[in-house]
Amino acid sequence: MAGLSWVSALLWFIGIIAAQSILNDTLFGLVAPASLVALLDAAVNLAFVLFMGIFAVQQHPFMPHWAEAALADGSDDATTVEPSTAIDQILPLEQATATDRSYSRSALTSDDCDDILARLDATMRERRLWSQSTLTLRDLAEQTRVRPRYITQALNTRAGPNFYDYVNIWRVEAACQLLTGSAMSVSAICYDCGFNSRSTFYVAFKRTTGLTPTEYRERPRLGPTTDSVR
């Protein structure tokens, strides 16, 4: 059934069932035999079950392809990275160790991935998106006009880290500059660079530089730079 017409039909069925129950307790109980009343009950219940079954079979997905349509309907003056054919499968972000074989059916070429990564780097650098603690893959896709699945593929096959690791690398790089170039406390730097908690900040910082923030501030030249990671 198109639109919400099924809701109207469902309400009519509920009304009929309610009316039948009232009549069974009043009028039908006086003028009709019990067997006829039972038959009427069964007929109405069967019709209701059939209606619900038919509706369930014919029901279409709610707002299909909304995610892709949201990005496809961009402004005309925006440039969108779009290969000639669509990627057949969207891989979850958790598959950060996906190899090139995982994208064997993808339409993205090596040059496409390079272009996407260059656009991501430029956007992160110019708009300081890493400072937003609530930054999501969808947000980055809207800012760069690149589909989320293409961003995921470019990061996985060319750069290595997944989306969250990629953003944290930018945050750690900014934190390194503040640790060595300002008197801000470690906690202040943590939140200023977009991290939600000190624990997350310490884990990401240690994994990226090999040092804790305090160690990096005291001995900044002993740790690897984030450029070697990103």
Backbone as a ProteinNet text record, in pm:
[ID]
protein_1_A
[PRIMARY]
MAGLSWVSALLWFIGIIAAQSILNDTLFGLVAPASLVALLDAAVNLAFVLFMGIFAVQQHPFMPHWAEAALADGSDDATTVEPSTAIDQILPLEQATATDRSYSRSALTSDDCDDILARLDATMRERRLWSQSTLTLRDLAEQTRVRPRYITQALNTRAGPNFYDYVNIWRVEAACQLLTGSAMSVSAICYDCGFNSRSTFYVAFKRTTGLTPTEYRERPRLGPTTDSVR
[TERTIARY]
83.7	0	87.6	48.4	130.5	112.1	218.2	211.5	170.1	78.9	30.4	-114.1	-161	-299.9	-326.5	-220.6	-239.1	-276	-231.1	-265.6	-415.5	-472.5	-616.6	-692.8	-644.8	-711.8	-700.6	-586	-567.1	-661.8	-676.7	-768.5	-912.5	-947.6	-1083.3	-1103.1	-1005.4	-1016.3	-1029.7	-950.9	-960.2	-1098.4	-1151.7	-1286.3	-1392	-1374.5	-1470.4	-1466.4	-1343.4	-1330.1	-1390.9	-1367.9	-1425.3	-1577.8	-1633.1	-1778.5	-1836.8	-1765.9	-1814.1	-1819.6	-1716.5	-1712.3	-1828.8	-1859.6	-1971.3	-2103.3	-2122	-2245.6	-2258.6	-2144.7	-2150	-2202.5	-2162.4	-2203	-2343.4	-2399	-2532.3	-2633.9	-2638	-2744	-2735.7	-2616.1	-2603.7	-2631.7	-2597.4	-2621.5	-2768.6	-2853.6	-2997	-3069.5	-3025.7	-3101.8	-3032.9	-2908.1	-2834.8	-2783.7	-2780.4	-2727.8	-2578.2	-2530.3	-2388.7	-2296.8	-2339	-2255	-2233.4	-2336.1	-2323.2	-2231.4	-2242.4	-2154.1	-2008.5	-1983.2	-1847.1	-1793.2	-1880.4	-1838.5	-1802.5	-1882.5	-1854.9	-1721.4	-1695	-1566.4	-1449.1	-1463.2	-1354.7	-1332.5	-1439.7	-1429.3	-1357.4	-1394.2	-1331.3	-1184	-1153.2	-1013.8	-929.7	-987.2	-916.8	-888.1	-986.5	-967.7	-856.6	-849.8	-746.3	-607.9	-598.2	-469.5	-423.8	-516.2	-481.9	-436.1	-503.7	-464	-322.1	-290	-157.8	-52	-85.1	9.9	39.4	-65.2	-47.1	34.1	4.2	79.1	227.2	254	393.2	471.6	408.2	475.3	501.6	406.6	416.9	493.4	524.8	590.5	728.4	758.9	889.7	977	1108	1197.2	1168.9	1181.9	1156.2	1276.3	1253.5	1359.3	1479.3	1461.6	1574.6	1681.5	1807.2	1923.6	1931.8	1879.8	1881.8	2022.9	2114.3	2251	2318.7	2302.9	2368.2	2297.4	2164	2089.9	2126.8	2156.9	2190.5	2316.2	2410.3	2533.9	2523.3	2436.1	2424.2	2356.9	2272.5	2198.8	2274.7	2400.7	2482.5	2462.2	2522.5	2510.7	2587.1	2545.4	2604.5	2748.9	2784.4	2919.5	3019.3	2971.4	3062.2	3117.6	3243.1	3309	3305.6	3252.7	3240	3331.7	3409.1	3492.8	3401.2	3383.6	3289.4	3343.9	3378.1	3424.7	3310.2	3341.7	3241	3132.9	3164.8	3065	3072.7	2962.6	2956	3031	3082.7	3144.9	3034.7	3059.9	2954.9	2921.3	3014.5	2991	3054.2	2978.5	3030.9	3090.2	3218.2	3283.6	3273.9	3249.8	3240	3371.9	3363.6	3483.5	3576	3520.4	3603.5	3708.3	3689.7	3784.1	3901.8	3974.8	4086.3	4202.5	4206.4	4315.9	4278.2	4175.1	4132.2	4244.2	4265.6	4368.8	4308.9	4397.3	4348.9	4253.5	4270.4	4182.9	4038.5	4019	3884.2	3810	3883.9	3823	3848.9	3861.2	3893	3783.9	3661.7	3551.8	3522.8	3606.5	3584.2	3619.8	3550.3	3578.8	3686.3	3726.7	3829.7	3966.3	4038.3	4173.6	4272.8	4398.5	4502.4	4507.6	4491.4	4491	4371	4255.1	4136.9	4164.6	4227.7	4259.1	4355.3	4453.2	4547.9	4476.8	4385.9	4311.3	4224.3	4161.9	4076.8	4159	4274.1	4359.1	4409.8	4443	4488.6	4377.1	4254.7	4141.5	4112.9	4125.3	4103.7	4205.8	4333.7	4439.4	4418.2	4383.1	4364.1	4247	4139.2	4021.9	4049.7	4116.3	4148.8	4240.8	4335	4432.2	4367.5	4290	4234.9	4117.5	4034.3	3914.1	3927.7	4041.9	4068.4	3955.4	3911.9	3801.7	3839.6	3967.1	4012.8	3980	3959.5	3929.6	3785.9	3703.1	3564	3556.8	3522.3	3520	3411.5	3310.1	3199.4	3211.5	3328.6	3347.5	3319.9	3240.8	3208.3	3249.5	3244.9	3274.7	3177.8	3052.6	2952.1	2986.1	3031.4	3069	3183.8	3285.2	3400.2	3359.2	3268.9	3221.5	3148.3	3068.2	2994.8	3089	3193.5	3288.2	3374.1	3404.9	3493.9	3418.5	3287.7	3207	3260	3300.2	3345.7	3258.3	3210.8	3124	3196.7	3124.2	3189	3261.4	3204.4	3269	3397.6	3403.7	3527.1	3636.7	3596.5	3692.9	3749.9	3660.4	3703.4	3799.1	3767.5	3854.8	3989.9	3989.5	4115.8	4204.9	4146.9	4225.4	4278.6	4195.1	4233.8	4339	4325.7	4413.6	4539.6	4535.1	4649	4722.7	4649.6	4712.8	4728.8	4640.8	4651.8	4550.2	4541.7	4450.1	4304.9	4212.7	4072.4	4039.7	3913.7	3874.1	3914.2	3883	3908.6	4058.5	4135.8	4281.2	4334.7	4279.9	4324.4	4300.3	4181	4148.2	4235.8	4258	4339.7	4484.5	4534.3	4670.1	4680.7	4578.2	4576.6	4569.7	4491.2	4478.2	4609.6	4675.3	4803.2	4907.1	4905.7	5000.8	4980.6	4852.3	4823.3	4865.9	4845.4	4884.7	5035.8	5109.7	5255.9	5303	5239.6	5278.1	5248.3	5134.5	5097.5	5185	5222.2	5304.9	5442.6	5494.3	5628.8	5627.8	5512.2	5507.9	5417.2	5362	5273.9	5289.5	5231.5	5236.1	5104.1	5019.1	4889.9	4910.2	4817.3	4824.3	4791	4831	4803.2	4653	4578.8	4432.9	4371.3	4415.7	4362.5	4394.4	4514.8	4554.2	4469.8	4443.2	4362.5	4228.4	4155.3	4021.9	4028.3	4131.8	4145.7	4168.8	4229.5	4260.2	4149.3	4038.5	3924.4	3902	3986.8	3967.8	3858.1	3783.7	3673.9	3717.9	3832.3	3878.8	4031	4087.5	4232.9	4282.5	4203.9	4247.2	4259.2	4160.2	4166.1	4283.8	4307.3	4418.4	4552.1	4569.7	4695.8	4720.8	4614.4	4630.2	4669	4596.2	4624.4	4762.2	4799.7	4929	5043.6	5031.6	5135.9	5150.2	5037.2	5041.9	5103.3	5083	5132.3	5278.7	5317	5451.9	5545.5	5488.6	5571.3	5601.7	5549.6	5572.2	5439.3	5438	5322.1	5331.5	5222	5228.9	5332.6	5340.3	5438.4	5581.1	5605.2	5738.8	5773.5	5675.4	5700.1	5732.9	5664.9	5691.9	5830.3	5869.3	5999.5	6114.3	6089.5	6195.4	6138.6	6096.9	6027.4	6109.3	6241	6324	6350.8	6311.3	6339.8	6232	6114.7	6004.2	5991.3	5933.8	5911.6	5806.8	5818.5	5719.3	5597.9	5485	5362.4	5365.4	5455.8	5463.8	5498	5574.2	5612.1	5494.1	5388.5	5269.3	5167.6	5145.7	5046	5111.8
-119	0	124.5	223.6	343.2	435.1	506.2	606.6	548.2	620	576.1	528.9	487.4	442.4	318.6	237.8	117.1	150.1	267.1	307.1	329.1	394.8	417.3	285.4	192.7	62.7	-12.4	-4.3	-72.2	-16	116.3	178.3	135	120.9	72.7	-68.7	-156	-293.3	-296.4	-213.6	-208.9	-161.7	-62.9	-15.3	-122.3	-198.5	-305.7	-412.4	-447.6	-549.1	-499.4	-371.7	-315.9	-315.7	-275.6	-273.6	-413.5	-508.3	-646.5	-697.4	-664.1	-709.6	-652.5	-524.8	-460.9	-526.7	-551.9	-613.9	-757.1	-828.4	-965.1	-968.7	-867.7	-864.1	-811.3	-748.7	-688.3	-748.4	-698	-733.3	-876.1	-920.1	-1053.9	-1163.2	-1136.2	-1236.5	-1262.8	-1169.2	-1184	-1240.9	-1205.6	-1241.5	-1346.4	-1379.4	-1475.3	-1589.5	-1711.8	-1825	-1810.2	-1879.9	-1869.2	-1915.7	-2015.9	-2065.5	-1960.7	-1880.4	-1775.9	-1664.3	-1633.3	-1530.1	-1574.3	-1701.9	-1753.8	-1753.3	-1785.1	-1784.5	-1643.3	-1545.8	-1406.7	-1362.1	-1402.2	-1369.5	-1425.2	-1551.2	-1614.6	-1546.2	-1505.2	-1440.1	-1305.2	-1227.2	-1096	-1111.6	-1205.9	-1229.2	-1277.1	-1363.5	-1412.1	-1298.3	-1212.3	-1097.8	-1006.6	-988.1	-903	-963.8	-1094.6	-1162	-1156.7	-1177.3	-1170	-1030.8	-930.7	-792.7	-765.3	-804.1	-780.6	-859.5	-982.1	-1062.1	-1002	-956.6	-895.1	-766.2	-687.3	-563.2	-590.5	-692.3	-724.4	-765.1	-838.4	-882.6	-766.1	-673.1	-561.8	-443	-445	-329.9	-307.2	-181.8	-143	-87.4	-92.8	-35.9	111.1	155	295.2	380.8	481.7	573.7	498.8	417.8	342.7	434.2	390.5	461.7	606.1	634	772.7	824.5	736.7	783.2	832.3	757.2	797.6	916.7	922.5	1032.8	1164.7	1158.5	1279.8	1345	1263.7	1318	1342.5	1265.5	1279.5	1410.3	1464.3	1586.1	1709.2	1717.3	1831.6	1947	2061.7	2177.9	2154.5	2223.2	2204.1	2249.1	2347.9	2401	2321.8	2219.2	2136.6	2025.1	1996.2	1890.1	1762	1655.6	1529.3	1426.2	1358.1	1249.3	1131.2	1094.6	990.4	909.8	782.3	699.8	666.9	603.5	580.2	484.1	389	295.8	288.2	246.5	245.7	127.1	146.4	35.4	-60.9	-188.8	-287.2	-311	-284.6	-316.7	-213.2	-168.7	-75.1	-155.5	-140.2	-214.8	-137.5	-204.7	-134.9	-72.4	32.7	104.2	17.2	-86	-169.3	-247.4	-262.4	-339.9	-252.5	-204.3	-114	-185.6	-319.2	-395.1	-454.3	-400	-450.9	-435.5	-534.7	-530.5	-490.3	-475.1	-439.1	-544.1	-667.4	-773.3	-750.5	-686.2	-658.5	-564.7	-486.2	-389.7	-427.1	-555.7	-599.9	-562.5	-545.8	-511.1	-361.7	-285.4	-142.1	-71.7	40.5	121	226.1	242.7	340.4	294	381.2	351.3	403.7	371.6	421.3	573.4	632.6	778.7	837.7	768.5	815.5	821.6	716.6	712.2	824.3	849.6	957.1	1092.5	1113.3	1239	1256	1147.6	1153.3	1187.3	1121.2	1147.8	1291.3	1342.9	1481.8	1577.6	1544.6	1629.5	1621.6	1503.5	1487.9	1569.2	1556.6	1629.3	1780.1	1828.2	1971.8	2022.9	1946.8	1987.7	1985.4	1881.8	1873.1	1987.3	2021.8	2125.8	2265	2292.8	2426.5	2454.9	2355.1	2376	2325.2	2268.8	2221.2	2131	2039.9	1952.3	1861.2	1833.7	1746.8	1804.2	1934.7	1996.8	1973.2	1918.7	1889.1	1751	1747	1619.5	1525.5	1580.4	1496.6	1466.8	1489.9	1468.5	1322.7	1301.9	1167.8	1152.2	1029.7	1002.7	1076.5	1082.5	1154.9	1303.3	1361.6	1503.2	1528.7	1443.3	1459.8	1442	1348.6	1326.7	1448.8	1511.8	1630.8	1747.9	1758.8	1868.8	1853.8	1731.1	1706.7	1669.4	1642.3	1598.3	1466.4	1378.5	1244.5	1145.3	1044.3	946.4	876.8	847	782.8	654.2	571.7	443.5	462.9	571	598.4	646.1	726.6	770.2	649.7	559.3	439.3	357	339.4	259.7	326.9	458.1	528.8	518.7	534.2	526	384.9	285.5	147.1	95.2	129.9	71.1	153	282.3	366.7	419.3	458.5	520.1	422.8	327.3	229.6	245.3	361.5	373.6	383.3	353.6	376.5	522.9	557.9	697.8	755	682.6	734.7	747.3	651.6	662.5	781.9	801.4	912.3	1046.3	1062.9	1188.2	1205.6	1097.6	1106.9	1143.2	1099.6	1137.1	1288.2	1347.8	1493.4	1560.1	1503.9	1560.9	1550.5	1437.9	1420	1517.4	1537.4	1631.3	1772	1812.1	1943.4	1948.7	1838.7	1833.4	1845.3	1783.7	1792.3	1936.7	2010.4	2150	2233	2203.6	2278.1	2238.1	2111.6	2065.8	2131.1	2153.3	2211.2	2362.1	2416.7	2558.5	2641.7	2583.8	2659.7	2609.6	2686.5	2648.6	2587.2	2550.2	2491.1	2358.6	2327.5	2200.2	2086.6	1965.9	1849.9	1830.6	1852.2	1836.4	1936.5	2060.1	2162.7	2129.9	2082.8	2044.8	1928.4	1834.2	1717.3	1758.7	1844.5	1883.9	1986.5	2067.5	2166.5	2099.5	1982.4	1911.3	1814.7	1813.2	1735.4	1602.3	1567.5	1441	1456.4	1347.6	1350.8	1318.6	1253.6	1215.6	1206.5	1216.7	1207.3	1067.4	966.1	828.6	804	850.5	836	913	1030.9	1113.9	1044.6	989.2	923.8	800.6	723.2	602	639.7	735.7	777	840.5	920.7	988.9	888.9	794.8	694.7	607.4	569.8	483.9	556.7	686.9	763.1	803.7	848.5	902.1	808	709.8	622.3	679.3	797.7	864.5	910.2	934	996.2	1146.8	1219.4	1365.3	1432.4	1387.8	1447.5	1419.6	1296.2	1261.1	1340	1358.3	1432.9	1578.4	1634.9	1775.2	1790.8	1694.5	1704.4	1666.4	1569.5	1525.1	1515.7	1626	1623.5	1566.9	1576.5	1532.8	1382.4	1315.2	1173	1087.8	1144.3	1066.7	1088.5	989.9	1005.5	1111.4	1178.2	1278.7	1212.8	1282.4	1227.2	1223.9	1298.1	1296.1	1157	1081.9	947.8	852.6	887.8	804	846.7	977.6	1028.1	1055.8
0	0	0	-74.7	-89.7	29.1	61.1	165.2	298.5	363.9	494.4	488.3	371.8	359.1	441.6	465.3	545.4	688.6	736.3	872.1	884	782.9	782.2	779.4	694.1	686.5	818.8	882.8	1011.3	1117.1	1118.5	1214.4	1189.6	1061.7	1029.1	1082.2	1064.5	1114.5	1266.3	1333.1	1478.7	1522	1449.5	1480.6	1459.5	1351.7	1324.2	1433	1474	1578.9	1710.3	1742.2	1865	1858.9	1742.2	1726	1735.3	1676.5	1682	1824.8	1903.9	2043.1	2122.4	2096.3	2166.3	2127.2	1996.9	1949.8	2001.1	2010.6	2062.5	2205.1	2283.6	2425	2445	2339.1	2355.6	2259.1	2135.7	2042.5	1993.2	1943.7	1885.3	1987.8	2111.7	2214.6	2238.6	2196.6	2218.3	2096.6	1976.3	1855.3	1769.8	1797.3	1714.3	1800.6	1745.1	1821.7	1846.1	1948.2	1985.4	1874	1796.7	1688.4	1580.9	1551.8	1449.9	1498.3	1626.1	1682.7	1676.5	1708.5	1703.5	1561.6	1463.8	1323.6	1277.6	1323.2	1288.3	1348.1	1471.8	1535.6	1454.3	1414.6	1339.1	1205.1	1137.7	1006.9	1018.6	1119.3	1137.7	1173.2	1262.1	1300.3	1182.6	1098.3	980.8	883.6	864	773.2	824.3	955.9	1013.5	993.2	1016.5	999.6	854.4	760.9	618.7	579.6	632.1	602.2	648.5	772.3	825.1	748.3	707	630.3	494.7	425.4	293.6	306	408.5	428.4	455.1	537	569.6	446.1	354.5	232.5	139.2	131.4	36.6	91.7	220.5	281.7	222.5	189.9	136.2	247.4	232.6	334.5	355.7	479.2	511.3	474.3	389.9	345.1	288.7	183.8	128.9	72.6	92.4	36.4	84.4	204.1	250.2	265.6	307.4	333.6	207	98.4	-25	-88	-74.8	-134.4	-67.5	62.9	134.6	79.2	32.3	-23.3	-172.8	-237.6	-382.4	-420.7	-330.3	-359.2	-313.8	-346.5	-307.9	-404.1	-371.8	-459.3	-587.6	-693.3	-825.3	-831.8	-747	-756.1	-673.4	-602.7	-523.1	-609.1	-588.3	-663.6	-582.9	-640	-569.5	-632.2	-549	-598.5	-624.4	-748.9	-785.9	-902.1	-881.9	-993.2	-1086.5	-1197.5	-1300.5	-1256.3	-1170.3	-1120.3	-970.6	-907.3	-761.1	-703.6	-584.1	-513	-471.3	-485.5	-464.9	-318.4	-229.7	-89.9	0.5	101.7	199.5	313.4	337.4	443.7	573.2	686.1	814.4	853.7	936.1	976.9	1061.8	1126.9	1212.7	1134.6	1003.5	924.2	883.5	983.4	956	890.8	902.3	843	708.1	644.3	514.3	412.6	330.2	227.9	95.2	-4.9	-137.1	-191.9	-148.3	-197.4	-154.7	-40.1	7.6	-86.3	-161.3	-252.5	-398.3	-425.4	-560.9	-661.1	-614.6	-704.5	-705.4	-639.9	-630.1	-760.6	-783.7	-902.4	-876	-749.8	-718	-765.8	-832	-875.1	-771.6	-792.2	-702.3	-703.5	-821.7	-831.3	-758.6	-766.3	-694.2	-544.2	-492.2	-349.6	-311.5	-396.5	-369.4	-366.7	-460.8	-465.9	-341.4	-298.2	-179.7	-56.4	-40.9	75	75.4	-41.9	-51	-10.3	-51.5	-15.2	134.9	190.5	334.3	413.1	375.5	445.7	437.8	318.4	300.7	384.5	387.6	464	613.8	659.8	801.9	843.9	756.3	788.4	786.1	683	665	758.4	782.4	863.4	1006.6	1038.1	1173.8	1226	1142.7	1181.6	1298.1	1312.8	1421.2	1558.3	1567.2	1697	1741.9	1653.5	1688.6	1753.5	1879.5	1952.3	1902	1834.9	1785.7	1637	1579.6	1436.4	1399.8	1294.2	1246.9	1101.5	1055.3	914.1	824.6	863.1	785.4	776.5	887.5	887	789.5	795	706.1	560.6	534.7	398.2	345.1	429.4	386.3	362.6	442.3	427.7	302.8	265.9	152	24.7	36.5	-77	-133.3	-45	-82.1	-6.7	-76	-10.7	104.5	214.8	330.6	295.7	209.6	178.5	98.8	20.2	-53.6	42	142.2	242.8	316.5	356.2	427.6	344	215.1	129.4	110.7	86.6	65.5	188.6	306.4	429.3	452.6	428	454.9	357.6	230.1	129.9	102.9	132.4	99	221.3	324.2	441	556.6	568.6	675.8	786.3	853.1	965.7	921.7	1015.1	985.4	1013.8	1002.6	1016.5	1152.1	1259.1	1393.1	1421.1	1374.1	1389.8	1311.4	1191.8	1107.3	1176.5	1232.7	1301.3	1424.8	1498.5	1619.9	1589.8	1473.7	1434.7	1417.4	1357.1	1342.6	1480	1569.3	1703.2	1779.8	1765.7	1834.6	1778.9	1647.4	1588.2	1643	1655.7	1713.3	1859.3	1930.5	2072.1	2087.5	1997.7	2002.9	1990.5	1902.3	1883.6	2007.8	2071.8	2192.3	2311.7	2318.8	2429.6	2428.9	2310.4	2299.8	2276.5	2241.3	2208.1	2294.7	2401.8	2490.3	2632.9	2725.3	2866.7	2911.4	2818.5	2851.8	2925.6	3014.9	3085.8	2990.4	3028.5	2944.8	2928.7	3036.6	3030.1	2933.4	2939.8	2851	2705.6	2680.4	2544.7	2496.1	2584.8	2550.3	2491.2	2561.7	2515.7	2402.9	2402.7	2296.1	2161.1	2163.6	2039.3	1996.7	2068.1	2024	2091.6	2188.8	2259.4	2364.1	2386.8	2483.4	2624.9	2639.6	2772.6	2774.7	2894.3	2909.7	2874.1	2908.6	2881.1	2731	2656.2	2510.3	2452.9	2506.9	2461.8	2485.9	2605.2	2638.7	2552.3	2529.8	2447.6	2304.7	2246.2	2109.3	2097.4	2195.7	2191.7	2202	2294.6	2312.9	2188.9	2128.4	2010.3	1891.4	1882.5	1768.2	1782.9	1902.2	1922.1	1996.9	2067.6	2148.8	2285.7	2315.9	2443.4	2502.1	2632.8	2694.5	2669.2	2684.2	2664.6	2753.9	2879	2970.7	2924.7	2883.6	2833.8	2708.2	2623.5	2499.7	2530.7	2627.8	2663.2	2724.5	2803.7	2870.9	2778.3	2687.6	2596.5	2454.7	2397.1	2268.6	2154.7	2162.6	2050	2050.4	2158.5	2166.8	2103	2078.9	2022.8	1874.5	1802	1658.2	1631.3	1520.5	1484.3	1425.1	1428.3	1373.1	1221.6	1159.4	1013.6	962.8	1043.1	999.7	1001	1074.4	1081.8	979.2	970.2	876.7	741.9
[MASK]
++++++++++++++++++++++++++++++++++++++++++++++++++++++++++++++++++++++++++++++++++++++++++++++++++++++++++++++++++++++++++++++++++++++++++++++++++++++++++++++++++++++++++++++++++++++++++++++++++++++++++++++++++++++++++++++++++++++

